Amino acid sequence: MKWRFANCRVSALFLVAACAVFVVGHGQPQQVKAQDSYHLGLQRELAQKRKLPAGESIFGATEEEVLSRFHLHGPAADAGTMRVIDVQGQPFRKALRIDVNRLQGEFWHTMLQALSPVPLKKGEVLLVTLYARGGVPNVAGSPALTGVSIKPIPGDPHGFATRELVLTDQWERIQMPVVVTEDREVGKLEWISALSSKIQWVEFGGISVIKYGLDVKPSDLPDSAAVRADYAGRSANAPWRKEALARIEKIRKGDLKVRVVDAQGKPVPQAQVKVEMTRHAFRWGTAIVPSIEIEPIPDWNRTAHEAQFKHLFSLFNHIAVDIDLKFDRWYGSSAANKARVLEGLQMFKDRGMSIHGHTMIWPSFGNMPQAAQFRDDPGKMREELRNHIREIAAKTAPYTQTWDVVNEPYGNQEITRILGDGAIGEWFRVARAALPKTRLYINEGITPGGGGATEAYYYDVCRKLVAEGAPVDGIGLQSHIGGSPTDMPKVWASLQKFAGLKPGMELSISEFDINFRGDKQLEHDYTRDFTILAFSHPAVKMFTMWGFHDPYHWLKYAPLFNPDGSLKPSGKAWMDLVHGAWKTKAQGRTGAKGEYATRGFLGDYEVTVSRSGKSQTVKTSVPKGGRALVVRLGG
């Protein structure tokens, strides 16, 4: 999971990796300097197109002055180099070129810093403008990963505004409004641009931060990533929809043929046949904490808990284990605590639920604090993590069908930096040796098609794992959906991209929730369309919510139910599909040969046959290859 602020998805990389910082504060007003052609042109454009007043360019009035404020900084400042280069064919003439030549220490140890002497007051509005491009040396087409964050010192590390950037070798213009939410003195505000996620080069030019004071609204300013309240593919006749529904009909359903005979085996014509699905074959799931089901915490709201528990088994056939199996809860835990977790898993197994383990390795000291004791002994750390994987695999093997071996590699790189590039593949190989029949997944905090640095980095990690032959069976796409909704064609293209990494690669929508700032209709429509598109992709094997009821959701904003238990519009969209259109109910009568045929979604069924006062109900299933069922009526 990852935090979100001001409609921007924030990755830890931008908070602490290579940084560009300016500091502002109170002081005597500076004499206004003559602006160069770039800054004059930018101010003229904003006045003409946005009717904005002249603002104050707080970094400086010329390109040379702005760029001169920057220098490399941080514990591993010497891991990168910086120089000013000439630029042609752009509105600006100069740019900074930063080359990250090696990865040393943690991913935030190489920074770029600049200072500005301008004070800021609460409520003032800024406009950040820059041009950027980047890449990876000797790797054509590989993007550079960076971003911009404006943050107070000290204060919220996620800052006043943040923007992810995935850069190609072509210049891209970025504009970002910023609202200052508290007064800032000299040295108490930062600009952060993460650069050290990988060996790469990045160029920044046309840098400008304009202060407009208190009278300009953020909505008055240009925003290159403005939050949209709509998405391509929302209309009822969108081309993707017809294609997706046709795929669902083909890949998610099977033929059921019922032949009714009497006690002598002769066909029974005109028998009434009712077919009703009781359980999906596809895994529709939610995150749950099994140990709490066994021993609720003291301040647990029992009424709300029982309401959730009632829905759990009627709505879902699959759970992802939240909290209980994470490293910081399992490693070094008492035998009694582990036994309580396993008792909870047994309860869900007894109820017929499939179980997904989450997560063996979450490779940062923040999420695996016990591993920090081995920070200075990589060999010992490597062996401890191997042993942890082996132990938790052995303990949970009777219960789990799938496992997240590694979670969120993009924002959690401390441990992989210490152990080296091959660490993730090694963890998968250790897990495969311990769990030869379990499907092994990697998981990351992206929404397919959302783009950004996280998706680019994650795809590269998965590609490398496949290339080295690591036993990765599936790729988890968390899908905590917010900000601007991703267009349906982009979602499909991303699913195709990840599934195409190797034949048989599985995908999972692993932590779904949705929050469009209270726009209930948008949440309804997007839940409907995203669920349809995901279900229509043959590689998608699981669709899991990270909680479904507000009181027990990590952000208290779950997809299905309000705190009072009433169904949300997004919940109705999901229910109308999963427990409506996609939960087969059919009926009819047998023909002269005693046969009735229908087509149903893959899963478990009850078939009831009746005629002339006689009735018989049998349980069966509809697999991919279909089912031919004989029901004997009477005798």
SETOR-82750 format. One line per 5 residues: number of its first residue (from 1); their letters; for each residue x, y, z of C-alpha. Coordinates in Angstrom, 3 decimals. Each point is the difference from the previous one (the first is absolute). Example, Ala and Ser with C-alpha at 12.3 -4.5 7.8 and 13.67 -1.06 7.14 Angstrom:
<atoms>
1 = as = 12.300 -4.500 7.800 ~ 1.370 3.440 -0.660
</atoms>
This chain:
<atoms>
1 = mkwrf = 0.000 0.000 0.000 ~ 1.118 3.588 -0.465 ~ -1.137 3.323 1.382 ~ -1.756 2.649 -2.073 ~ 0.063 3.733 0.499
6 = ancrv = -1.805 2.754 -1.878 ~ -1.091 -2.348 -2.787 ~ 3.646 -0.922 -0.704 ~ 1.212 -3.545 0.418 ~ 3.157 0.341 2.042
11 = salfl = 2.885 -2.425 -0.143 ~ 2.565 -0.088 2.752 ~ 2.636 0.464 -2.668 ~ -0.969 3.659 -0.468 ~ 0.104 0.681 3.690
16 = vaaca = 3.570 -0.968 0.610 ~ 1.906 -0.988 -3.144 ~ 2.079 2.486 -1.958 ~ -1.424 3.406 0.893 ~ -0.060 3.523 -1.356
21 = vfvvg = -0.676 2.410 2.869 ~ -0.719 3.699 0.237 ~ -0.372 1.782 3.322 ~ -2.142 3.046 0.545 ~ -0.644 2.264 2.922
26 = hgqpq = -0.576 3.476 1.362 ~ 2.388 2.803 -0.832 ~ 0.246 3.359 -1.642 ~ -1.639 0.188 -3.435 ~ 2.591 -0.390 -2.729
31 = qvkaq = 0.352 2.454 -2.816 ~ -1.868 -1.319 -3.040 ~ 2.489 -1.087 -2.654 ~ -0.490 0.191 -3.744 ~ -1.348 -3.263 -1.335
36 = dsyhl = 1.580 -1.874 -2.882 ~ -1.921 -0.990 -3.123 ~ -1.091 -3.382 1.413 ~ -1.532 1.424 3.168 ~ -1.555 2.941 -1.847
41 = glqre = -1.526 -2.399 -2.518 ~ -1.415 -2.231 2.740 ~ -1.576 2.968 1.823 ~ -1.433 1.287 -3.310 ~ -1.493 -3.426 -0.804
46 = laqkr = -1.644 -0.268 3.422 ~ -1.436 3.513 -0.289 ~ -1.438 -0.615 -3.461 ~ -1.318 -3.535 0.411 ~ -0.939 0.038 3.693
51 = klpag = -0.541 3.736 0.632 ~ 2.427 -0.256 2.906 ~ 1.657 3.024 1.593 ~ 3.771 0.322 -0.052 ~ 1.453 -2.243 2.677
56 = esifg = 3.351 -0.087 1.745 ~ 2.572 -2.467 -1.364 ~ 1.377 -1.043 3.351 ~ 2.908 -2.105 -1.309 ~ 1.348 2.855 -2.049
61 = ateee = -0.616 2.115 -3.076 ~ 2.431 -1.728 -2.367 ~ 0.791 -3.594 -0.906 ~ 3.581 0.387 1.208 ~ -1.114 1.296 3.394
66 = vlsrf = -2.530 -2.818 0.457 ~ 2.378 -2.799 -0.974 ~ 2.833 1.413 2.116 ~ -2.015 -0.718 3.160 ~ 0.254 -3.771 -0.451
71 = hlhgp = 2.700 -2.319 1.312 ~ 0.317 -3.684 0.830 ~ -0.681 -0.863 3.619 ~ -0.495 -2.975 2.300 ~ 1.970 -2.878 1.525
76 = aadag = 0.827 -1.310 -3.493 ~ 0.321 3.311 -1.844 ~ 3.054 -1.302 -1.811 ~ -2.093 -2.821 -1.561 ~ -1.193 2.514 -2.594
81 = tmrvi = 1.373 2.824 -2.082 ~ -1.631 3.255 -1.058 ~ 0.802 2.553 -2.666 ~ -1.703 2.766 -1.973 ~ -0.535 -0.766 -3.698
86 = dvqgq = -1.098 2.037 -3.000 ~ -3.403 -0.783 -1.537 ~ -1.299 0.730 -3.489 ~ -3.500 -0.072 -1.445 ~ -1.771 0.743 3.318
91 = pfrka = -1.342 3.185 1.645 ~ 2.924 -0.161 2.442 ~ 3.748 0.043 -0.773 ~ 1.551 -1.803 2.979 ~ -0.697 -3.151 2.011
96 = lridv = 1.412 -2.043 2.845 ~ 1.354 -3.435 -0.919 ~ 0.167 -2.474 2.889 ~ 1.560 -3.442 -0.451 ~ -0.560 -2.569 2.737
101 = nrlqg = 3.070 -2.165 -0.454 ~ -0.393 -2.484 2.824 ~ -2.528 -1.010 2.648 ~ 1.489 0.445 3.453 ~ -1.739 -0.457 3.325
106 = efwht = -3.735 0.580 0.143 ~ -1.960 1.331 -2.924 ~ -0.211 3.520 1.411 ~ 3.721 0.516 0.532 ~ 0.663 2.029 -3.176
111 = mlqal = -1.701 3.376 -0.106 ~ -0.015 3.249 -1.953 ~ -0.475 3.135 2.093 ~ -0.727 3.675 -0.648 ~ -0.883 2.995 2.205
116 = spvpl = -2.395 2.916 -0.497 ~ -0.279 3.109 2.231 ~ -3.706 0.734 -0.538 ~ -2.455 -0.250 2.947 ~ -3.301 -1.820 -0.357
121 = kkgev = -3.226 0.399 1.937 ~ -2.814 -2.392 0.680 ~ -2.493 0.021 -2.867 ~ 2.381 1.279 -2.664 ~ -0.091 -1.774 -3.337
126 = llvtl = 3.041 -1.026 -2.025 ~ 0.389 -1.269 -3.541 ~ 2.860 -2.416 -0.636 ~ 1.107 -0.269 -3.628 ~ 2.831 -2.107 -1.356
131 = yargg = 1.041 -2.006 -3.017 ~ 1.552 -3.418 0.483 ~ 1.291 -2.992 -1.897 ~ 2.094 -3.030 0.905 ~ 0.994 -3.576 -0.600
136 = vpnva = 2.333 -2.842 0.867 ~ 3.524 -0.096 -1.441 ~ 0.389 -2.499 -2.867 ~ -3.588 -1.287 0.377 ~ -2.166 1.427 -2.758
141 = gspal = -3.594 0.689 1.006 ~ 0.501 -0.556 3.733 ~ -1.588 2.928 1.871 ~ 1.477 2.117 2.742 ~ -2.020 0.123 3.216
146 = tgvsi = -0.301 3.237 1.897 ~ -2.536 2.469 1.349 ~ -0.661 3.315 1.681 ~ -1.156 0.547 3.572 ~ -0.343 3.271 1.896
151 = kpipg = 0.170 -0.581 3.759 ~ 0.541 1.815 3.307 ~ 2.997 -0.488 2.306 ~ -0.847 -1.403 2.478 ~ -3.444 -1.355 -0.752
156 = dphgf = -1.936 -2.402 -2.153 ~ 2.631 -1.785 -2.120 ~ -2.536 -0.299 -2.815 ~ -0.209 3.746 -0.247 ~ -2.380 2.540 -1.473
161 = atrel = 0.002 -1.593 -3.478 ~ 1.660 -2.936 -1.742 ~ 0.252 -1.103 -3.618 ~ 1.430 -3.248 -1.362 ~ 1.992 0.132 -3.239
166 = vltdq = 0.962 -2.780 -2.406 ~ 2.353 1.613 -2.476 ~ 1.007 -0.932 -3.531 ~ 2.810 1.605 -1.978 ~ -2.477 2.628 -1.276
171 = weriq = -0.586 3.208 1.930 ~ -3.237 0.083 1.997 ~ -1.525 3.093 1.561 ~ -1.343 -0.326 3.531 ~ -2.133 2.601 1.795
176 = mpvvv = -1.282 -0.488 3.529 ~ -1.992 2.362 2.251 ~ 1.011 0.052 3.671 ~ -1.939 1.387 2.958 ~ 2.106 0.959 3.020
181 = tedre = -1.896 -1.246 3.053 ~ 2.208 1.551 2.682 ~ 2.387 2.933 0.354 ~ 3.550 -0.852 -0.984 ~ 3.159 1.674 1.226
186 = vgkle = 3.443 -0.083 -1.588 ~ 1.175 -3.567 -0.407 ~ -3.403 -1.506 0.730 ~ -1.287 -1.075 -3.422 ~ 1.380 -2.570 -2.440
191 = wisal = -0.359 -0.943 -3.630 ~ 0.697 -3.733 -0.437 ~ 0.768 -1.751 -3.283 ~ 0.849 -3.679 0.403 ~ 2.798 -1.188 -2.256
196 = sskiq = 1.776 -2.982 1.562 ~ -2.457 -2.850 -0.492 ~ 2.355 -1.415 -2.642 ~ 3.109 0.792 -2.043 ~ -1.357 2.718 -2.297
201 = wvefg = 0.373 3.492 -1.391 ~ -2.492 2.841 0.406 ~ -0.038 3.526 -1.408 ~ -2.007 2.901 1.452 ~ -0.473 3.280 -1.838
206 = gisvi = -2.404 2.920 -0.035 ~ -0.317 -0.170 3.793 ~ -2.307 2.628 1.433 ~ -1.924 0.426 3.243 ~ -2.359 2.959 -0.167
211 = kygld = -1.682 1.358 3.150 ~ -3.455 1.507 -0.517 ~ -0.902 0.896 3.537 ~ -3.444 -0.428 1.564 ~ -2.332 1.195 -2.748
216 = vkpsd = 0.576 -2.724 -2.608 ~ -1.752 -3.373 0.320 ~ 1.742 -3.305 -0.793 ~ -2.711 -0.663 -2.592 ~ 1.094 3.152 -1.834
221 = lpdsa = 3.416 -1.526 -0.697 ~ 0.978 -2.475 -2.719 ~ 0.494 -3.571 1.180 ~ 1.590 -2.553 -2.334 ~ -1.583 -2.824 2.003
226 = avrad = -3.298 1.558 1.018 ~ -2.393 -2.409 1.673 ~ -2.760 -1.026 -2.395 ~ -3.505 -1.025 1.000 ~ -0.513 -2.192 -3.053
231 = yagrs = 1.770 -2.695 -1.986 ~ 0.107 -1.389 -3.507 ~ -2.276 -3.012 -0.335 ~ -2.691 1.087 2.446 ~ -2.816 0.137 -2.554
236 = anapw = -2.338 -2.964 -0.358 ~ 0.972 -0.531 -3.648 ~ 3.773 0.277 0.500 ~ 1.715 -2.554 -2.298 ~ 1.989 -1.637 2.808
241 = rkeal = -3.208 -0.972 1.827 ~ -1.424 -2.182 -2.772 ~ 3.379 -1.678 -0.442 ~ 0.394 -0.622 3.739 ~ -3.475 -1.482 0.416
246 = ariek = 0.671 -2.305 -2.961 ~ 3.247 -1.176 1.625 ~ -1.812 -0.633 3.285 ~ -2.585 -2.103 -1.788 ~ 2.766 -2.038 -1.577
251 = irkgd = 2.539 -0.465 2.817 ~ -2.077 0.198 3.199 ~ -2.897 -2.291 -0.915 ~ -0.527 -3.653 -0.841 ~ -2.755 -2.221 -1.378
256 = lkvrv = -2.286 -1.932 2.350 ~ -2.077 -2.837 -1.446 ~ -2.533 -1.662 2.304 ~ -1.548 -3.323 -0.986 ~ -2.936 -1.140 2.145
261 = vdaqg = -0.879 -3.701 0.154 ~ -2.448 -2.088 2.022 ~ 0.748 -2.989 2.227 ~ 0.344 -2.221 -3.063 ~ 2.371 2.421 -1.719
266 = kpvpq = -2.527 1.212 -2.536 ~ -0.085 3.702 -1.009 ~ -2.469 2.208 1.869 ~ -1.436 2.713 -2.284 ~ -1.545 3.221 1.316
271 = aqvkv = 1.843 -0.180 3.314 ~ 0.553 3.374 1.657 ~ 3.730 0.777 0.401 ~ 1.331 2.826 2.219 ~ 3.694 0.833 -0.078
276 = emtrh = 1.489 2.282 2.642 ~ 3.625 0.913 0.540 ~ 1.131 -0.246 3.632 ~ 3.646 0.954 -0.299 ~ 2.274 1.622 -2.577
281 = afrwg = 3.082 -1.796 -1.277 ~ 1.664 3.385 -0.513 ~ 1.483 1.321 3.240 ~ -1.920 3.024 1.267 ~ 1.656 1.004 3.256
286 = taivp = 0.644 2.441 2.785 ~ 2.824 0.651 2.436 ~ -0.649 -1.264 3.520 ~ 1.975 -0.466 3.241 ~ -0.596 -3.660 0.922
291 = sieie = 1.356 0.243 3.542 ~ -2.616 2.617 0.919 ~ -2.739 -2.413 -1.019 ~ 1.352 -2.372 2.653 ~ 0.797 2.531 2.733
296 = pipdw = -1.478 3.487 -0.572 ~ 1.986 2.935 1.327 ~ -1.429 1.555 3.225 ~ -1.525 3.142 -1.550 ~ -1.494 -1.877 -2.954
301 = nrtah = -3.410 1.197 -1.107 ~ -1.784 -3.351 0.201 ~ -3.193 1.199 -1.704 ~ 1.840 1.381 -3.012 ~ 2.292 -3.017 -0.027
306 = eaqfk = -2.900 -2.430 -0.094 ~ -1.562 1.950 -2.861 ~ 3.231 -0.316 -1.955 ~ 0.368 -3.671 0.883 ~ -3.535 -0.692 -1.231
311 = hlfsl = 0.819 1.438 -3.414 ~ 3.433 -1.575 -0.230 ~ -1.028 -3.553 -0.858 ~ -2.998 0.934 -2.128 ~ 1.886 2.460 -2.215
316 = fnhia = 3.491 -1.461 -0.287 ~ 1.668 -3.346 -0.601 ~ 3.556 1.200 0.553 ~ 2.002 1.939 2.596 ~ 3.353 1.758 0.024
321 = vdidl = 1.626 -0.139 3.421 ~ 0.585 3.535 1.248 ~ 2.464 0.763 2.832 ~ 0.337 -3.479 1.506 ~ 2.594 -1.371 -2.438
326 = kfdrw = 2.038 3.156 -0.550 ~ 3.609 -0.207 1.093 ~ -0.279 2.413 2.914 ~ -2.887 -2.032 1.479 ~ 1.358 -3.501 -0.627
331 = ygssa = 3.785 0.180 0.372 ~ 0.912 -0.667 3.610 ~ -3.662 -0.268 1.003 ~ -0.981 -2.376 2.792 ~ -1.199 -3.514 -0.698
336 = ankar = -3.384 0.961 1.473 ~ -0.419 2.910 -2.422 ~ 0.929 -2.168 -2.967 ~ -2.403 -2.706 1.144 ~ -2.825 2.549 0.173
341 = vlegl = 0.714 1.096 -3.585 ~ 0.021 -3.585 -1.232 ~ -3.249 -0.685 1.851 ~ -1.550 2.903 -1.891 ~ 1.276 -1.363 -3.287
346 = qmfkd = -1.463 -3.389 0.843 ~ -3.391 1.582 0.627 ~ -0.008 1.628 -3.451 ~ 1.223 -3.205 -1.613 ~ -2.842 -1.910 1.680
351 = rgmsi = -2.445 2.495 -1.498 ~ 1.349 -0.774 -3.466 ~ 1.862 3.278 -0.532 ~ 3.161 0.105 -2.078 ~ 2.784 1.841 1.841
356 = hghtm = 2.676 2.385 -1.266 ~ 3.051 0.619 2.210 ~ 1.250 3.577 0.301 ~ 2.978 0.602 0.161 ~ 3.269 -1.895 0.528
361 = iwpsf = 2.346 2.914 -0.744 ~ -0.770 3.744 0.077 ~ 3.561 1.148 -0.548 ~ 0.482 3.087 2.154 ~ 0.916 0.410 3.641
366 = gnmpq = -3.164 1.995 0.574 ~ -2.084 -3.064 -0.890 ~ 2.493 -2.605 1.229 ~ 1.527 1.735 3.053 ~ 1.442 -3.199 1.437
371 = aaqfr = 2.222 -0.329 -3.073 ~ 1.792 3.252 0.887 ~ 2.143 -1.852 2.541 ~ 1.749 -1.651 -2.953 ~ 0.574 3.229 -1.934
376 = ddpgk = 3.773 -0.311 0.283 ~ 0.142 -3.744 -0.636 ~ -1.505 -0.755 -3.437 ~ 0.870 -3.680 0.252 ~ -1.885 -0.382 3.261
381 = mreel = -2.937 2.019 -1.342 ~ -0.188 -2.173 -3.113 ~ -0.112 -3.192 2.048 ~ -2.567 1.362 2.481 ~ -2.342 0.968 -2.837
386 = rnhir = 0.407 -3.394 -1.625 ~ -0.849 -1.689 3.291 ~ -3.006 2.283 0.480 ~ -1.361 -0.947 -3.433 ~ 0.519 -3.695 0.703
391 = eiaak = -1.682 0.144 3.396 ~ -3.059 2.011 -0.954 ~ -0.416 -2.085 -3.153 ~ 0.101 -3.241 1.982 ~ -2.464 1.253 2.619
396 = tapyt = -2.540 1.320 -2.524 ~ 0.360 -2.629 -2.736 ~ -3.150 -1.928 1.084 ~ -2.118 3.130 -0.419 ~ 1.292 2.271 -2.783
401 = qtwdv = -0.358 -0.410 -3.745 ~ 1.793 3.233 -0.958 ~ 2.639 2.201 1.658 ~ 1.498 3.455 -0.432 ~ 3.708 -0.722 0.247
406 = vnepy = 0.949 3.682 -0.374 ~ -2.119 3.100 0.580 ~ 0.527 3.506 -1.407 ~ 3.587 -0.190 -1.250 ~ -0.143 3.543 -1.391
411 = gnqei = -0.387 1.901 3.253 ~ 1.860 -2.545 2.147 ~ 3.562 -0.389 -1.221 ~ 2.156 0.206 3.131 ~ 0.457 -3.747 0.347
416 = trilg = 0.336 -0.752 -3.711 ~ 2.661 2.708 -0.253 ~ 1.997 -1.775 2.711 ~ -0.447 -3.519 -1.360 ~ 0.334 0.856 -3.686
421 = dgaig = -2.016 -0.260 -3.194 ~ -0.483 -3.752 0.262 ~ -1.693 0.064 3.399 ~ -3.594 -0.018 -1.252 ~ 0.615 -2.923 -2.334
426 = ewfrv = 1.711 -1.889 2.818 ~ -3.005 0.502 2.294 ~ -2.260 -1.459 -2.680 ~ 2.260 -3.024 -0.419 ~ 0.048 -0.646 3.745
431 = araal = -3.806 0.314 0.098 ~ -0.393 -2.385 -2.951 ~ 2.166 -2.633 1.702 ~ -2.191 0.289 3.117 ~ -3.328 0.239 -1.854
436 = pktrl = 0.273 -1.963 -3.254 ~ -3.765 0.069 -0.705 ~ -0.827 3.535 1.174 ~ -0.392 2.823 -2.519 ~ 2.611 2.646 0.829
441 = yineg = -0.741 3.693 -0.571 ~ 1.755 3.336 0.118 ~ -2.178 2.984 0.982 ~ 0.205 3.755 -0.556 ~ -2.030 3.138 0.639
446 = itpgg = -1.110 0.842 -3.515 ~ -3.274 0.265 -1.858 ~ 0.483 -1.596 -3.429 ~ 0.339 2.712 -2.610 ~ 0.515 2.748 2.564
451 = ggate = 3.566 0.462 -1.190 ~ 2.482 1.861 2.127 ~ 3.380 -0.985 1.365 ~ -1.375 -2.865 2.077 ~ -1.511 -1.870 -2.941
456 = ayyyd = 3.101 0.495 -2.148 ~ 2.313 -1.213 2.749 ~ -2.257 -2.940 0.882 ~ -0.220 -1.189 -3.582 ~ 3.784 0.109 -0.238
461 = vcrkl = 0.350 -2.048 3.209 ~ -2.473 -2.606 -1.292 ~ 1.693 -0.114 -3.392 ~ 3.393 -0.635 1.591 ~ -1.410 -2.722 2.267
466 = vaega = -1.472 -1.788 -3.014 ~ 3.250 0.405 -1.933 ~ 2.040 -1.588 2.794 ~ -2.437 -2.903 0.304 ~ -1.321 0.856 3.463
471 = pvdgi = -3.121 -2.084 0.821 ~ -2.469 2.888 -0.094 ~ -3.475 -1.371 -0.738 ~ -1.980 3.205 0.355 ~ 0.097 3.777 0.170
476 = glqsh = -2.118 1.918 2.498 ~ -1.413 3.383 -1.055 ~ -1.343 1.604 3.166 ~ -2.442 2.464 -1.587 ~ -0.577 2.496 2.795
481 = iggsp = -1.899 2.261 -2.365 ~ -0.193 3.767 0.501 ~ 1.017 3.289 -1.562 ~ -0.843 0.028 -3.691 ~ -1.661 -3.186 -1.278
486 = tdmpk = 2.133 -1.937 -2.479 ~ -1.518 -0.412 -3.458 ~ -1.285 -3.505 -0.704 ~ 2.211 -0.520 -3.094 ~ 3.049 0.822 2.143
491 = vwasl = -1.082 -2.498 2.674 ~ -0.317 -2.711 -2.652 ~ 3.369 0.848 -1.573 ~ 1.702 -0.278 3.393 ~ -1.614 -3.358 0.751
496 = qkfag = 1.163 -1.223 -3.385 ~ 3.519 1.288 0.616 ~ 0.463 -1.766 3.345 ~ -1.722 -3.210 -1.123 ~ 2.234 -0.076 -3.051
501 = lkpgm = 3.203 -0.331 2.017 ~ -0.169 -3.770 -0.382 ~ -2.522 -2.672 -1.025 ~ -2.353 -0.852 2.834 ~ 0.842 3.043 2.109
506 = elsis = -2.852 0.601 2.442 ~ -1.291 3.391 1.094 ~ -1.848 1.029 3.127 ~ -1.939 3.141 0.871 ~ 1.410 -0.320 3.470
511 = efdin = -1.134 2.911 2.234 ~ -2.901 1.752 -1.709 ~ -1.700 3.030 1.478 ~ -1.265 3.222 -1.529 ~ -0.292 3.620 1.137
516 = frgdk = -0.887 2.811 -2.382 ~ -0.445 2.641 2.715 ~ -3.631 -0.839 0.629 ~ -1.113 -0.079 -3.647 ~ -2.313 -2.971 0.531
521 = qlehd = -1.141 -0.294 -3.603 ~ 3.583 -0.056 -1.247 ~ 0.878 -2.612 2.623 ~ -2.977 -2.096 -1.119 ~ 0.823 0.229 -3.704
526 = ytrdf = 3.713 -0.601 0.378 ~ -0.471 -2.982 2.328 ~ -2.382 -1.488 -2.561 ~ 2.311 0.530 -2.965 ~ 3.259 -0.881 1.731
531 = tilaf = -1.523 -3.231 1.315 ~ -1.361 -0.936 -3.431 ~ 3.319 0.648 -1.718 ~ 2.047 -1.885 2.612 ~ -2.374 -2.992 -0.030
536 = shpav = 0.205 -0.079 -3.787 ~ 3.765 -0.520 -0.057 ~ 0.914 -3.689 -0.047 ~ 3.168 0.551 2.066 ~ -1.871 1.558 2.943
541 = kmftm = -0.606 -2.733 2.575 ~ -0.962 1.992 3.113 ~ -1.779 3.239 0.835 ~ 0.540 0.953 3.633 ~ -1.229 3.031 1.936
546 = wgfhd = 2.201 1.341 2.791 ~ -3.005 0.040 2.290 ~ -3.645 0.467 -0.979 ~ -1.706 1.694 2.998 ~ 0.952 3.532 1.100
551 = pyhwl = 0.702 -0.720 3.709 ~ 2.577 -2.654 -0.920 ~ 1.575 1.593 -3.038 ~ 3.562 1.356 0.258 ~ -1.189 3.447 -1.170
556 = kyapl = -3.554 -0.325 1.404 ~ -1.290 0.310 -3.572 ~ -0.814 -3.491 -1.241 ~ -1.528 -0.896 -3.373 ~ -3.176 -1.780 1.145
561 = fnpdg = -1.603 1.110 3.283 ~ -0.450 3.213 1.961 ~ 0.575 -0.009 3.789 ~ -3.716 -0.697 0.588 ~ 0.144 -3.034 -2.272
566 = slkps = -1.869 1.584 -2.906 ~ 1.233 -0.766 -3.499 ~ 2.024 2.676 -1.766 ~ -0.527 0.799 -3.698 ~ 3.394 -1.581 -0.735
571 = gkawm = -1.117 -2.998 2.039 ~ -3.181 -0.269 -2.028 ~ 2.014 0.033 -3.220 ~ 2.137 -2.896 1.241 ~ -2.962 -1.942 1.415
576 = dlvhg = -2.035 0.423 -3.189 ~ 2.799 -1.726 -1.887 ~ 1.518 -2.591 2.333 ~ -3.204 -1.027 1.756 ~ -2.378 1.028 -2.747
581 = awktk = 0.838 -0.243 -3.669 ~ 2.921 -2.385 0.583 ~ -1.709 -2.374 2.465 ~ -1.932 -2.322 -2.242 ~ -3.650 -0.822 0.635
586 = aqgrt = -1.849 -1.828 -2.748 ~ -3.006 -2.210 -0.392 ~ -1.928 -1.854 -2.683 ~ -1.491 -3.349 -0.957 ~ 1.509 -3.089 -1.505
591 = gakge = -0.790 -0.901 -3.590 ~ -1.178 -3.269 -1.450 ~ 3.388 -1.615 0.751 ~ -0.090 1.149 3.629 ~ 2.735 2.581 -0.565
596 = yatrg = 0.405 3.625 1.053 ~ 3.042 2.136 -0.893 ~ 1.217 3.383 1.179 ~ 3.216 1.920 0.338 ~ 1.238 1.230 3.369
601 = flgdy = 2.867 1.751 1.696 ~ 2.713 -2.345 1.233 ~ -0.585 -1.177 3.552 ~ -2.119 -2.172 2.292 ~ -3.711 -0.564 -0.569
606 = evtvs = -3.168 -1.537 1.347 ~ -2.250 -1.566 -2.619 ~ -3.596 -0.778 0.987 ~ -2.164 -2.229 -2.219 ~ -3.729 -0.546 0.569
611 = rsgks = -2.967 -1.604 -1.733 ~ -3.323 -1.479 1.081 ~ 0.642 0.665 3.694 ~ 3.467 -1.492 -0.010 ~ 3.084 2.151 0.571
616 = qtvkt = 3.766 -0.548 0.157 ~ 2.804 2.501 0.804 ~ 3.608 -0.759 -0.795 ~ 3.216 1.949 0.435 ~ 2.339 0.365 -2.930
621 = svpkg = 2.498 2.372 -1.554 ~ 0.515 1.607 -3.364 ~ 3.677 -0.108 -1.007 ~ 1.591 1.602 -3.042 ~ -0.616 -3.088 -2.104
626 = gralv = -3.665 -0.170 0.951 ~ -2.045 -2.623 1.854 ~ -2.376 -2.743 -1.098 ~ -2.216 -0.920 2.956 ~ -2.466 -2.875 0.348
631 = vrlgg = -2.719 0.383 2.646 ~ -2.098 -3.027 0.939 ~ -3.514 0.994 0.988 ~ -1.721 -2.514 2.261 ~ 1.033 -3.569 0.917
</atoms>
